Structure formats: C-alpha cells, structure tokens
Amino acid sequence: MRKGEPGKVRTWSIIVLVVSVMGLITGAGFFIGAILGLVGGILGLTWKSPAQPATQPTAQTSAPQEQ
C-alpha cells in the first residue's frame, strides 16, 4: 500500500476494527492486542491525508552588491 491512499487506509481500518471486536467477543488472543487493534483502527479511520503544500513561485534574489 502506498503511503497516503485514503481509500485503502479506510478499508484496512475497518477490517482491523472488525477483527479486533471479534477477538474481544470470542476471547481469542490477548486482551491487550484487541485493545491496540481497536485503537489502531480508530486512528486509521480518523486519519486525514496530509495536504499537498502549495508551490509558491520563488522570488529571485539578486546577488549582494559590492560598494
């Protein structure tokens, strides 16, 4: 998965949440793993992709003038 693809991040976050909830219900695995999965899934759902910085035209600076 490439960095910053919001569709894939949302999809995998939902998958992690579902599996973590199933693990809590069935008692599979460690309790802390399910809690960490829930936290990670929620963080993935609330994640916003970073905005692309606007490119500003660079001002040309003149060389310092000698006196």
N, C-alpha and C positions, 0 to 999 in steps of 0.2 A: 504494500500500500504506500502510495506516495504521500509525502508529508502535506497535510492541509487539504485533503479532499473531504469536504463536509459531508457528502452523502455516505461515504464509506465509514467515516467516524461515527455517524449517527446509527448506521446499520449494526456495526460491531458493538456499539454501546448498548443497544437494545438486546443483542444476543447475550452479552455479558450479564446484563440485569436479569434476563430470564433464567439463565443457568444458575446464577447466584441465588435467586429466590427458590428455584427448585432444590438447590443444595441445602438451603435453610429448612425447607419443608420436609425433605426426606432424611435429613440428618447426615447426608453424605459429606465426607471430607471434614476439614477442620472448620470450626465456627469462625475463626479469625479470617480464614480465606474467603468465606462467603461475605463477611462484612467488608473486607477490602474489595471484593468484586462489586458489591453494591456501590461503594464509594467511587470506584473507578468508572463504573457505568454511568453514574450520575454526573461525574465530572466530564465524561465524554459527551453526554447529552447537552450540557450547558456550555461546552466549549465553543468559542467563536473563532473562526479562522482569522489570522492577522490580516489587517488591511494592507494592501499594497501601498507603499509610500509613493506619494505623488512626485513625479520627477519635475524638478524646477530647473529652468534654464540657468546655467551657470554664468555668472557675471564675469566678464573677462577683466582681470586685474592688470593694470599697467605696471611695468617694472618700476621700481623706485627710481626717481630722478635724482641724478647727482647734481650737486650745487657747485 
